[in-house]
């Protein structure tokens, strides 16, 4: 063999190997692209689920707030004797009812009623 023929054979061999490497890189790139698309879809699905969960929690919080707006609280400092409706008249430790301040106008903060704890524990 003449040195120029050896160079051609080596050059062809290198070109074949480079083509194989290039093909393998393209296959890997395609697989990575498919995996990235799949992960992006999973991420979007997870974000949607989180948003739906947050919306459900807010719905529950607003429902609780509406329910609490009409509730009464008891002042435990002034004991009152139970009376009527079959009770024995013993001291219950409860006193007259008081409206919850700010609840009637719907502006009471959620924190006053412990709804904020729903968000702290998550």
N, C-alpha and C positions, 0 to 999 in steps of 0.2 A: 504494500500500500504506500501510496505517496502521501506525504504530510498534508497536502491540501484535501485529499480524500478523507483522511482521519478527521480533519476539522469539520468537514461537511457532515460526516456521520455523528460526531459529537454534537454539532449544532442541531442536527435533526433530533437527536435524542433529547437535548435540552428543550427544544421546542415542544416535543411530545409531552415531556414532564411538566412544562409550564402550562400546556393546555389542560392536562389532567388536574393540576393544582387550581387553575382558573375555574374549571368546571366544578370542582369540589367546593371552592369558595362560593360560587353562585348557588349551589345546592344549600349550603349552610346559611347563606344570606336569606334565601327563600324560606327556610325553616324558621329562622329567627324572626322574619317578618310575620309569618303566620302566628308564631307564639306571641309576638308583641300585639298583634291584632286581637288575639284571644284574651290576653291579659287586659287590654284596654276595654274590651267588651265586659269582662268580669268586673273591672273597676267601675265602669259606668253603671252596671247593674247594682253593685254594692252601694254606690252613691245614691242611686234612686231608692234603694231599700232604706238607707239611713234617713233620707229626706222624708219618706213616707212614715217612718217610725217617729221622727221628730214632729211631723204634722199630727200624728195620732196622740202624742204626748201633749202637744199644745191644745188639741181638742179636749182631752181629758182635763187639763188644767183650767181651760175656760169653762167647762161644764162644772167643775168643782167650785170655781169662783162664783158662777151663777147660783149654785146650790147654797153656798155659804152666805151669799148676799142676803138671803131671807132668814137665816138661822138666828137663834138667840144664844147668848152665853149666860152662864150663871156666875154670880158673885159669891164666892165661897167664904167671904168675910162676915156676912150677916146671916146667922143661922135662922131658919124659919121652921115652924112646926108644920108637918104635912097635915093636910086636912082633906076631908071629903073623899069621895070615890073609893071607900072601903079601906082607907089607910088607918093605922092605929093612932095617929097623932104624935108619933115619936119624932125626935129631932133628926132631920136628914142631913143637916149641915149645909143645905142649899138655901139660897135666898131668892128674892124676886129676880125676874129676868131683866136683862139689860140688852138693848140692841148693840150689835157689834159696831163700833164707831167706823164711819166711812163706808159701811157695807151697803147701805140703802141707795147711795148715789152711784154705786158701781165703780168707785174710784179707789177702793181699798187695795193696798198692794197685795200681791200674791204671797209675798214673804210673811205677812201677818198671819196667814192661815197655814203656813208650813208647806205650801205647794212648791216653794223653791227647793225643798229637800228632794223633790223628784228629780231635779236637774243636777243637784250636787252628787247624788249617788251613782250617776251613770258615767 
